[in-house]
Amino acid sequence: MKIYVVSGLGADFKVLEKLKFPEQHEIVFIDWLIPELDENFTDYVNRMAEKIDTSEPFYLLGYSFGGIMVQELNALKPAEKVVIMGSIKSDKEKSRLIKMGEVTKIPKYLPIGLFNDQTSVFYTRLRKFFDPKNPKVIEYFQVRDPYYLKWSVERISEWKFEENPNVIQILGDRDIVFPIKNSKPNYIIKGGTHLFPATKYKEVSTLLNEIFI
């Protein structure tokens, strides 16, 4: 069976490269698309869904913003199982900061120039502060198209979704992007920050092999 995988906002699959997936399944990474000008989220999700072959059963796995995306994909093309890592199951689990962005509409009015390479480097250095033992933080943040980044931040802040109880959620207990206090995850990674798939990859790999049997 295929496992379709979507990584996080601005991240390529290096953040997931240490994970050991079940050998009996085929891993298919779905790359982020660059949004078309003023493209709405529904149309974007439909374009992402084109990469999924529904002629046979499949699984979905998403990390961070990818966790939001796979739940939207599942609504279009239902999977046998949906697993999200470092992500939320509904808009009710948003952090206070993200909810503030939704209410104030600040992300919409941020200048696109703010989402440049210098900001990307600053972001990776900030993540390094929270994950000092991880030497590859800057390598994870590779999708740096300014329009894509601004568009994605807007979509996260305004995202509305009813929780699907069948979605399996894995969260780190030190995640500041999606704080665990707002969720009731199926699995908790002790000491896991938002980058736990990279820093706690052995534990996460064991979980994935148990889930995707």
Helices and strands as residue ranges (DSSP letters): E 2-6, G 13-16, E 26-29, H 41-49, E 58-63, H 65-76, E 81-85, G 91-93, H 96-104, H 106-109, G 112-114, H 117-130, H 137-140, H 146-158, E 168-172, G 180-182, E 187-189, H 196-199, H 201-211
